[in-house]
Amino acid sequence: MNSINRRSVLLAGLGIAGAGALAACSSGSDSSAPSLVSPDDAAVAAVEKKRKTTGRTQQVTLTAARAMLELGGGVTAASWAFGGRTPGKELRLSVGDTLAAELSNQLPDKTTTSIHWHGIALRADMDGVPPATQAAVRAGSNFTYRFVADAPGTYFFHPHVGVQLDRGLHAPLIVEDPREPLRYDDEWVVVLDDWVDGVTGTPDEVFAELKQGMAGMGMGGMDMSGGSSAGPSSSSSDDMGGMGGMDMSMNSGSSDASASPSGSGAMSTKFVLMGARSKLLGGDAGDVKYPYHLVNGRVPADPDVYTGKPGKRVRLRIINAGGDTAYRMALGGHKLTITHTDGYPVQHQQVDALLVGMGERYDVLVTLADGVFPLVALAEGKDANGMALVRTGSGSAPMPNVRPEELDGKIMTASELKAADDVRLATKKADRVHRIELTGGMGKYNWGINGKRFDMSNPTANPILVKQGERVRLDFVNRTTMWHPMHLHGHTYQLGTDGPRKDTTIVLPKKTVSVHFDADNPGQWMLHCHNAYHGEAGMMALVAYQA
């Protein structure tokens, strides 16, 4: 059902500010539109009731507020964070536990916010996506997220309002399996992040510059078409799909780099990164100039250090919480054995390095050698890196810009992995197929899906429809010259017929990736690019269950 009155009454009962705005958004649909399962529908509660639960509830308060963050090496950043630190304090549950997380919004300037539980197939009304599943939490207000975490894995949480993802408001969420089949001695959670906030500017300032497009930067006359368009049905052609084809010698990522591309009236490119190229990413690697790349909230000059013993086997839980950067990650002097991606087990693969897109997570096992070793997160195509250290013995720390040879060894991406037998989807013909064209470009900064920018004021305007019980295939068709990490809320899909189970996957320029999922979690769910700026510009859509 798509009941506005029921939604409004529920939100009023919960005391959520802004419920009227959410109701107004829902009322924008015309009478001929299909009836949708609302996030607070009885079907949502019915599925939630079937989840296996331990009966235990973990309660936590997450306070989003201003924070002066110490990033190491004397670097400070005036940002926003949970509990005054970034990453925020890790939350750890067991499968079947209920999380009751109270968000206390203490952000300045009447800023609204929310929490999205990235990768968790939770109940739809707890997904944290204003205005689709809840009204945004107003400054000075609280809202409690309550859901059962019924799938083990490595997850994280972050806001889903504007470009707040690119501030310090994120933290790991680990759901442990009491019957864990892996054998290891210790764990280390590794959070990768690209950082601009409170150093050279804010994410909002970055987005404002990007929204000018290349024409607004005095580059409108340059040929950046990439040789494609979104087609006649699209309102936004793939103009100037990215800036990676430009050789403008501005890819240093230094904090004081600024340039004016034309002589008069052109805006400076304080935040826009030119010339970032990567073969692994199919060309343009990214468009934002970050002064720092962090591992566990620390700069390479003053890194986070994991201390262990030689011969011990350690599970690394790797999370890319960045806004615009894919990381090629390796541990100098070691091989990595991939065991999971996005929380789900895969057939084990031994590699030298991983490519991790924004929103992706990988679990790997490593047997530690004796000495001091750099864990390097190379900002793919951006000529910069983050670094942490593994110390098991004596020795001096490597230089912050060290590049271990493993970074150029065997590099594994998700498309090369296979799902473990026990999580592979049963072979079944798709009941419904959707073509998801990724469209737009840097010329007008008009990123979209199927030629349309997502309208936050009317989220149910152009839904991608599914029905409960269906096997659904999504064909991601990238019409742009930029790569996109595509994230589906509330579900995990499978790449191809036997690829890994994931919720976020890299779609390379001019390529198509087909994924399959079972429609078993009713509600309304976002599908979007996890580049914070592409998503906010409009590369989002709503996957909605028909009532």
Secondary structure, 3 states (H helix, E strand, C coil): CCCHHHHHHHHHHHCCCCHHHHHHHHCCCCCCCCCECCCCCHHHHHHHHHCCCCCCEEEEEEEEEEEEEEEECCEEEEEEEECCECCCCCEEEECCCEEEEEEEEECCCCCCECCEEECCCCCHHHCCCCCCCCCCECCCCEEEEEEECCCCEEEEEECCCCCHHHCECCEEEEEECCCCCCCCCEEEEEEEEEECECCCECHHHHHHHHHCHHHHCCCCCCCCCCCCCCCCCCCCCCCCCCCCCCCCCCCCCCCCCCCCCCCCCCCCCCCECCCCEECCCCEECCCECCCEEEECCECCCCCCEEECCCCCEEEEEEEECCCCCCEEEEECCCCEEEEEECCEEEEEEEECEEEECCCCEEEEEEECCCCEEEEEEEECCCCEEEEEEEECCCCCCCCCCCCCHHHHCCEECHHHCCECHHHCCCCCCCCEEEEEEEECCCCCCCCEECCECCCCCCCCCCCEEECCCCEEEEEEEECCCECEEEEECCCCEEECCCCCEECEEEECCCCEEEEEEECCCCCEEEEEECCHHHHHHCCEEEEEEEC
